[in-house]
Structures are given as C-alpha cells and as structure tokens.
C-alpha cells in the first residue's frame, strides 16, 4: 500500500492549507481537504449539510481544537474558524477526518 498521500492531498487540486489552533500549544499548519456531506435531519424530512475535514495522518487534531481556514479563490467561501468534532482515523489509519462546526467567519 502506498504511504505517500501527497497525490491525493495536492494543493493544485482540492487540498488547502488549514491551521490547527489549541490553547497552550503552537499552531500547526497542514494540508487538508474540506468537504460537505448530507445527513438526514428532522426524522428524514430534510437533509442537513455537515462540513468534513480530511488530512493525512500526522498532525495532532483533537476534539474541541479550532481549525482556521483562510484561503483565496473559490474555496474562500469556507474561510473562518471551526470547532473540531469527532476526530478519527480512517482508510486503515493512513488519513484522519473530523466534522467541523463553524464558529466565526
């Protein structure tokens, strides 16, 4: 299995630089892909979009951390600060994902 995920997390394609902010710790900037998923809401009568962040395993991201997105171009619509929810390893541990709750623009 290929350990290098740089082809998938390429800033020339869909990946962006984000910054993890945590009290009493140095900020960490890393490459990630920000996406949306749709979840059923209101007992299946509506759908709600959830923001999801994917990144190669490495940066330490924990529940309650803040992720700051500040990019140019079309993805600038996602600029702002987000609270990390449910961080977890996926893809046999090669990458991580979490839900994001927007806290400020």
MMTF fields as JSON, N, C-alpha, C and O atoms, coordinates in Angstrom:
{
  "mmtfVersion": "1.0.0",
  "mmtfProducer": "UNKNOWN",
  "numBonds": 419,
  "numAtoms": 420,
  "numGroups": 105,
  "numChains": 1,
  "numModels": 1,
  "chainsPerModel": [1],
  "groupsPerChain": [105],
  "chainIdList": ["A"],
  "bondAtomList": [4, 2, 8, 6, 12, 10, 16, 14, 20, 18, 24, 22, 28, 26, 32, 30, 36, 34, 40, 38, 44, 42, 48, 46, 52, 50, 56, 54, 60, 58, 64, 62, 68, 66, 72, 70, 76, 74, 80, 78, 84, 82, 88, 86, 92, 90, 96, 94, 100, 98, 104, 102, 108, 106, 112, 110, 116, 114, 120, 118, 124, 122, 128, 126, 132, 130, 136, 134, 140, 138, 144, 142, 148, 146, 152, 150, 156, 154, 160, 158, 164, 162, 168, 166, 172, 170, 176, 174, 180, 178, 184, 182, 188, 186, 192, 190, 196, 194, 200, 198, 204, 202, 208, 206, 212, 210, 216, 214, 220, 218, 224, 222, 228, 226, 232, 230, 236, 234, 240, 238, 244, 242, 248, 246, 252, 250, 256, 254, 260, 258, 264, 262, 268, 266, 272, 270, 276, 274, 280, 278, 284, 282, 288, 286, 292, 290, 296, 294, 300, 298, 304, 302, 308, 306, 312, 310, 316, 314, 320, 318, 324, 322, 328, 326, 332, 330, 336, 334, 340, 338, 344, 342, 348, 346, 352, 350, 356, 354, 360, 358, 364, 362, 368, 366, 372, 370, 376, 374, 380, 378, 384, 382, 388, 386, 392, 390, 396, 394, 400, 398, 404, 402, 408, 406, 412, 410, 416, 414],
  "bondOrderList": [1, 1, 1, 1, 1, 1, 1, 1, 1, 1, 1, 1, 1, 1, 1, 1, 1, 1, 1, 1, 1, 1, 1, 1, 1, 1, 1, 1, 1, 1, 1, 1, 1, 1, 1, 1, 1, 1, 1, 1, 1, 1, 1, 1, 1, 1, 1, 1, 1, 1, 1, 1, 1, 1, 1, 1, 1, 1, 1, 1, 1, 1, 1, 1, 1, 1, 1, 1, 1, 1, 1, 1, 1, 1, 1, 1, 1, 1, 1, 1, 1, 1, 1, 1, 1, 1, 1, 1, 1, 1, 1, 1, 1, 1, 1, 1, 1, 1, 1, 1, 1, 1, 1, 1],
  "groupList": [{"groupName": "UNK", "atomNameList": ["N", "CA", "C", "O"], "elementList": ["N", "C", "C", "O"], "formalChargeList": [0, 0, 0, 0], "bondAtomList": [1, 0, 2, 1, 3, 2], "bondOrderList": [1, 1, 2], "singleLetterCode": "X", "chemCompType": "L-PEPTIDE LINKING"}],
  "groupTypeList": [0, 0, 0, 0, 0, 0, 0, 0, 0, 0, 0, 0, 0, 0, 0, 0, 0, 0, 0, 0, 0, 0, 0, 0, 0, 0, 0, 0, 0, 0, 0, 0, 0, 0, 0, 0, 0, 0, 0, 0, 0, 0, 0, 0, 0, 0, 0, 0, 0, 0, 0, 0, 0, 0, 0, 0, 0, 0, 0, 0, 0, 0, 0, 0, 0, 0, 0, 0, 0, 0, 0, 0, 0, 0, 0, 0, 0, 0, 0, 0, 0, 0, 0, 0, 0, 0, 0, 0, 0, 0, 0, 0, 0, 0, 0, 0, 0, 0, 0, 0, 0, 0, 0, 0, 0],
  "groupIdList": [1, 2, 3, 4, 5, 6, 7, 8, 9, 10, 11, 12, 13, 14, 15, 16, 17, 18, 19, 20, 21, 22, 23, 24, 25, 26, 27, 28, 29, 30, 31, 32, 33, 34, 35, 36, 37, 38, 39, 40, 41, 42, 43, 44, 45, 46, 47, 48, 49, 50, 51, 52, 53, 54, 55, 56, 57, 58, 59, 60, 61, 62, 63, 64, 65, 66, 67, 68, 69, 70, 71, 72, 73, 74, 75, 76, 77, 78, 79, 80, 81, 82, 83, 84, 85, 86, 87, 88, 89, 90, 91, 92, 93, 94, 95, 96, 97, 98, 99, 100, 101, 102, 103, 104, 105],
  "secStructList": [7, 7, 7, 7, 7, 6, 6, 6, 1, 7, 6, 6, 6, 6, 7, 3, 3, 3, 3, 3, 3, 7, 6, 6, 1, 7, 7, 3, 3, 3, 3, 3, 3, 3, 3, 3, 3, 3, 3, 3, 3, 6, 6, 6, 6, 3, 3, 3, 3, 3, 3, 3, 3, 3, 3, 3, 6, 6, 1, 7, 7, 7, 6, 6, 7, 3, 3, 3, 3, 7, 7, 7, 1, 4, 4, 4, 4, 4, 7, 3, 3, 3, 3, 3, 3, 3, 3, 3, 3, 3, 4, 4, 4, 6, 3, 3, 3, 3, 3, 3, 3, 3, 3, 3, 7],
  "xCoordList": [0.841, 0.0, 0.887, 1.909, 0.5, 1.239, 1.057, -0.071, 2.174, 2.105, 2.055, 1.597, 2.52, 2.572, 1.228, 0.853, 0.517, -0.797, -0.74, -1.775, 0.462, 0.606, -0.156, -0.583, -0.331, -1.117, -2.573, -3.231, -3.078, -4.475, -4.678, -5.73, -3.672, -3.753, -2.862, -1.927, -3.163, -2.371, -3.055, -4.227, -2.324, -2.903, -3.224, -3.962, -2.688, -3.037, -4.408, -4.974, -4.935, -6.257, -7.263, -7.728, -7.601, -8.655, -8.168, -8.923, -6.952, -6.459, -6.142, -5.801, -6.264, -5.957, -5.112, -5.053, -4.468, -3.745, -4.704, -5.409, -4.72, -5.523, -4.593, -3.498, -5.035, -4.226, -5.011, -6.143, -4.385, -4.969, -4.507, -3.311, -5.463, -5.174, -5.657, -6.788, -4.762, -5.092, -4.441, -3.295, -5.16, -4.59, -3.346, -3.301, -2.34, -1.091, -0.321, 0.463, -0.535, 0.216, 0.501, -0.247, 1.588, 1.926, 0.914, 0.437, 0.586, -0.292, 0.391, 1.613, -0.416, 0.101, -0.643, -1.872, 0.101, -0.499, -0.247, 0.867, -1.293, -1.175, -2.149, -3.042, -1.964, -2.792, -3.969, -3.808, -5.148, -6.36, -7.359, -7.196, -8.384, -9.478, -10.749, -11.117, -11.412, -12.656, -13.815, -13.851, -14.745, -15.887, -17.178, -17.2, -18.25, -19.579, -20.22, -20.038, -20.965, -21.786, -23.202, -23.42, -24.145, -25.532, -26.01, -25.779, -26.671, -27.213, -28.713, -29.192, -29.441, -30.875, -31.108, -30.389, -32.108, -32.491, -34.014, -34.706, -34.515, -35.958, -36.68, -37.655, -36.187, -36.781, -36.935, -37.957, -35.901, -35.897, -36.655, -36.773, -37.174, -37.951, -37.087, -37.56, -35.827, -34.914, -33.491, -33.22, -32.612, -31.198, -30.432, -30.818, -29.35, -28.511, -27.076, -26.598, -26.408, -25.024, -24.078, -24.181, -23.165, -22.112, -20.782, -20.494, -19.961, -18.61, -17.71, -17.76, -16.877, -15.956, -14.565, -14.396, -13.564, -12.175, -11.422, -11.534, -10.652, -9.8, -8.351, -8.075, -7.412, -5.997, -5.164, -5.62, -3.939, -3.071, -2.73, -2.51, -2.687, -2.356, -1.014, -0.062, -0.948, 0.285, -0.03, 0.293, -0.659, -0.98, -1.928, -2.898, -1.626, -2.441, -3.65, -3.508, -4.815, -6.059, -6.986, -7.26, -7.469, -8.296, -9.668, -9.868, -10.591, -11.929, -11.808, -11.074, -12.535, -12.528, -11.459, -11.516, -10.474, -9.489, -10.198, -11.341, -9.521, -10.04, -9.244, -8.014, -9.952, -9.33, -9.653, -10.816, -8.615, -8.796, -8.539, -7.503, -9.499, -9.383, -9.289, -10.169, -8.229, -8.038, -7.364, -6.137, -8.171, -7.644, -8.185, -9.127, -7.583, -8.029, -8.732, -8.606, -9.467, -10.105, -11.479, -12.083, -11.966, -13.331, -13.574, -14.689, -12.552, -12.735, -12.766, -12.946, -12.594, -12.642, -14.024, -14.16, -15.042, -16.38, -16.374, -17.278, -15.363, -15.258, -14.364, -14.157, -13.83, -12.943, -13.664, -14.841, -12.923, -13.471, -12.835, -11.877, -13.388, -12.915, -13.959, -15.163, -13.47, -14.336, -13.903, -12.713, -14.868, -14.584, -14.542, -15.431, -13.496, -13.328, -14.289, -14.406, -14.977, -15.875, -15.584, -15.441, -15.497, -15.33, -14.141, -14.329, -12.928, -11.775, -11.534, -11.68, -11.166, -10.964, -10.032, -9.899, -9.396, -8.57, -9.454, -10.367, -9.168, -9.902, -8.895, -7.693, -9.387, -8.532, -7.353, -6.2, -7.643, -6.623, -5.596, -4.442, -6.005, -5.118, -4.237, -3.452, -4.346, -3.5, -3.929, -3.118, -5.198, -5.677, -6.651, -7.079, -6.986, -7.911, -9.044, -8.935, -10.129, -11.276, -11.942, -11.8, -12.671, -13.472, -14.604, -14.536, -15.625, -16.684, -16.239, -15.48, -16.725, -16.395, -17.671, -18.631, -17.677, -18.778, -18.264, -17.335, -18.855, -18.389, -18.679, -19.792, -17.643, -17.82, -17.687, -18.199, -17.006, -16.92, -16.475, -15.811, -16.858, -16.498, -15.162, -14.698],
  "yCoordList": [-1.18, 0.0, 1.244, 1.288, 2.218, 3.469, 4.307, 4.614, 4.681, 5.503, 6.989, 7.771, 7.396, 8.803, 9.234, 8.805, 10.075, 10.537, 11.907, 12.545, 12.364, 13.71, 13.877, 14.986, 12.804, 12.91, 13.228, 13.914, 12.735, 12.965, 14.3, 14.925, 14.73, 15.985, 17.025, 17.543, 17.322, 18.233, 19.6, 19.702, 20.639, 21.989, 22.502, 23.477, 21.867, 22.254, 21.712, 22.127, 20.797, 20.241, 20.773, 21.906, 19.973, 20.351, 20.644, 21.182, 20.311, 20.488, 21.958, 22.726, 22.323, 23.684, 23.591, 22.541, 24.681, 24.748, 25.234, 26.227, 24.522, 24.917, 25.003, 24.44, 25.701, 25.839, 25.347, 25.768, 24.44, 23.965, 24.89, 25.134, 25.405, 26.294, 25.61, 25.131, 25.576, 24.974, 25.812, 26.237, 26.055, 26.813, 26.116, 24.89, 26.912, 26.43, 25.484, 24.664, 25.588, 24.775, 25.628, 26.551, 25.303, 26.027, 25.699, 24.568, 26.699, 26.472, 25.506, 25.513, 24.678, 23.716, 23.915, 23.849, 24.161, 24.307, 23.036, 22.511, 22.544, 21.319, 21.347, 22.193, 20.413, 20.327, 19.398, 18.326, 19.826, 19.037, 19.283, 20.201, 18.459, 18.633, 18.882, 18.088, 19.988, 20.365, 19.981, 20.369, 19.23, 18.802, 18.906, 19.306, 18.539, 18.551, 17.184, 16.536, 16.75, 15.547, 15.933, 16.914, 15.176, 15.43, 14.345, 13.159, 14.756, 13.836, 14.063, 15.187, 12.999, 13.128, 13.913, 13.749, 14.752, 15.536, 15.548, 15.204, 15.937, 16.053, 14.767, 14.793, 13.647, 12.328, 12.039, 11.513, 12.392, 12.084, 13.053, 12.827, 14.127, 15.099, 16.174, 16.95, 16.215, 17.223, 16.67, 15.671, 17.329, 16.981, 18.194, 19.339, 17.916, 18.994, 18.735, 17.601, 19.775, 19.643, 19.695, 20.578, 18.745, 18.723, 18.975, 18.385, 19.857, 20.068, 18.979, 18.658, 18.408, 17.336, 17.709, 18.177, 17.5, 17.774, 16.444, 15.633, 16.223, 15.033, 15.497, 16.5, 14.77, 15.11, 13.844, 12.892, 13.824, 12.667, 12.566, 13.585, 11.343, 11.148, 11.796, 11.677, 12.457, 13.151, 14.275, 14.178, 15.355, 16.453, 15.985, 15.27, 16.404, 16.04, 16.971, 18.151, 16.454, 17.225, 16.52, 15.327, 17.284, 16.707, 17.382, 18.491, 16.673, 17.22, 18.58, 18.731, 19.58, 20.91, 21.849, 23.051, 21.326, 22.214, 23.151, 22.905, 24.223, 25.142, 24.96, 24.904, 24.868, 24.838, 26.161, 26.555, 26.852, 28.128, 27.918, 27.387, 28.343, 28.279, 29.713, 30.53, 30.016, 31.355, 31.171, 31.182, 31.001, 30.737, 31.757, 32.493, 31.784, 32.639, 31.782, 30.557, 32.415, 31.687, 31.161, 31.611, 30.204, 29.701, 29.105, 29.182, 28.515, 27.9, 28.92, 28.544, 30.208, 31.254, 31.351, 31.942, 30.788, 30.789, 30.021, 30.192, 29.175, 28.387, 29.05, 28.479, 30.242, 30.904, 31.132, 31.49, 30.913, 31.122, 30.175, 29.467, 30.178, 29.3, 28.227, 28.483, 27.015, 25.862, 25.098, 25.008, 24.552, 23.696, 22.245, 21.803, 21.504, 20.099, 19.227, 19.361, 18.328, 17.376, 15.973, 15.78, 15.015, 13.603, 13.301, 12.675, 13.728, 13.368, 11.857, 11.251, 11.265, 9.824, 9.449, 10.196, 8.299, 7.763, 6.959, 6.257, 7.072, 6.317, 5.752, 5.989, 5.005, 4.481, 3.702, 3.965, 2.748, 1.925, 2.756, 2.347, 3.923, 4.776, 5.692, 6.453, 5.641, 6.475, 7.937, 8.827, 8.18, 9.561, 9.706, 8.728, 10.957, 11.279, 12.136, 12.727, 12.189, 13.015, 13.513, 12.919, 14.612, 15.117, 15.97, 16.443, 16.15, 17.097, 18.475, 18.585, 19.517, 20.887, 21.664, 21.585, 22.414, 23.321, 24.737, 25.124, 25.521, 26.889, 27.743, 27.739, 28.486, 29.351, 30.828, 31.677, 31.153, 32.552, 32.616, 31.714, 33.704, 33.899, 34.591, 34.838],
  "zCoordList": [0.0, 0.0, 0.0, 0.685, -0.747, -0.861, 0.396, 0.782, 1.04, 2.25, 1.946, 2.778, 0.764, 0.402, -0.187, -1.279, 0.538, 0.087, -0.579, -0.772, -0.931, -1.491, -2.812, -3.134, -3.578, -4.817, -4.522, -5.304, -3.402, -3.044, -2.338, -2.468, -1.594, -0.848, -1.513, -0.901, -2.769, -3.595, -3.635, -3.996, -3.264, -3.258, -4.655, -4.794, -5.689, -7.056, -7.449, -8.46, -6.665, -6.941, -5.917, -6.042, -4.913, -3.973, -2.564, -1.754, -2.263, -0.897, -0.607, -1.506, 0.66, 1.106, 2.373, 3.013, 2.724, 3.99, 5.065, 4.886, 6.181, 7.336, 8.543, 8.537, 9.562, 10.778, 11.978, 12.219, 12.732, 13.985, 15.1, 15.259, 15.873, 16.988, 18.261, 18.337, 19.272, 20.561, 21.648, 21.501, 22.737, 23.843, 24.374, 24.476, 24.711, 25.312, 24.395, 24.873, 23.078, 22.118, 20.886, 20.563, 20.212, 18.984, 17.895, 17.801, 17.07, 15.931, 14.96, 14.816, 14.3, 13.33, 12.021, 11.985, 10.942, 9.616, 8.825, 8.81, 8.164, 7.386, 6.211, 6.149, 5.285, 4.08, 4.358, 4.942, 3.93, 4.163, 3.039, 2.236, 2.996, 2.045, 2.846, 3.712, 2.547, 3.22, 2.312, 1.145, 2.841, 2.042, 2.814, 3.978, 2.148, 2.761, 2.579, 1.547, 3.579, 3.467, 3.84, 4.551, 3.37, 3.724, 4.667, 4.435, 5.721, 6.722, 6.832, 6.688, 7.087, 7.334, 8.616, 9.601, 8.588, 9.76, 9.852, 8.894, 10.985, 11.202, 10.803, 10.051, 11.32, 11.07, 9.574, 9.133, 8.804, 7.382, 6.508, 5.303, 7.077, 6.295, 5.655, 4.824, 6.046, 5.488, 5.544, 6.21, 4.845, 4.932, 5.431, 5.198, 6.117, 6.645, 6.19, 6.233, 5.762, 5.309, 6.505, 7.356, 6.556, 7.568, 6.884, 5.842, 7.47, 6.948, 7.498, 8.685, 6.619, 6.996, 6.512, 5.386, 7.369, 7.021, 6.979, 7.899, 5.904, 5.748, 5.629, 4.969, 6.268, 6.173, 6.355, 6.989, 5.801, 6.022, 7.509, 8.165, 8.043, 9.443, 9.758, 8.986, 10.852, 11.263, 12.218, 13.402, 11.739, 12.657, 13.763, 13.511, 14.981, 16.138, 16.207, 16.529, 15.911, 15.953, 16.929, 16.798, 17.921, 18.988, 19.051, 18.556, 19.673, 19.911, 20.586, 21.563, 20.059, 20.645, 20.108, 20.369, 19.356, 18.725, 17.765, 17.377, 17.381, 16.376, 15.089, 15.113, 13.968, 12.645, 11.975, 11.895, 11.49, 10.808, 9.314, 8.913, 8.51, 7.057, 6.547, 6.817, 5.812, 5.234, 3.881, 3.783, 2.843, 1.504, 0.508, 0.799, -0.646, -1.743, -2.784, -2.771, -3.68, -4.766, -4.388, -3.414, -5.17, -4.968, -3.582, -3.068, -2.974, -1.66, -0.526, 0.633, -0.842, 0.176, 0.818, 1.889, 0.193, 0.807, 2.126, 2.944, 2.34, 3.572, 4.621, 5.692, 4.339, 5.302, 6.627, 6.669, 7.693, 9.027, 10.022, 9.712, 11.222, 12.295, 12.557, 12.521, 12.82, 13.021, 14.265, 14.565, 14.981, 16.126, 15.637, 14.909, 16.044, 15.657, 16.459, 17.677, 15.747, 16.38, 15.854, 14.647, 16.732, 16.412, 15.491, 14.448, 15.846, 15.002, 15.082, 16.143, 13.955, 13.906, 12.753, 11.783, 12.868, 11.787, 10.85, 11.284, 9.557, 8.538, 7.544, 7.666, 6.56, 5.491, 6.074, 5.731, 6.952, 7.611, 8.367, 8.498, 8.865, 9.643, 8.825, 9.391, 7.497, 6.64, 6.644, 6.393, 6.928, 6.99, 8.147, 8.76, 8.424, 9.503, 8.954, 7.88, 9.712, 9.338, 10.609, 11.678, 10.474, 11.587, 11.015, 9.88, 11.813, 11.476, 11.976, 12.938, 11.306, 11.693, 11.961, 11.194, 13.051, 13.371, 13.244, 13.953, 12.348, 12.128, 13.36, 13.885, 13.817, 14.973, 14.626, 15.355, 13.52, 13.078, 11.628, 11.119, 10.978, 9.562, 9.435, 8.322]
}
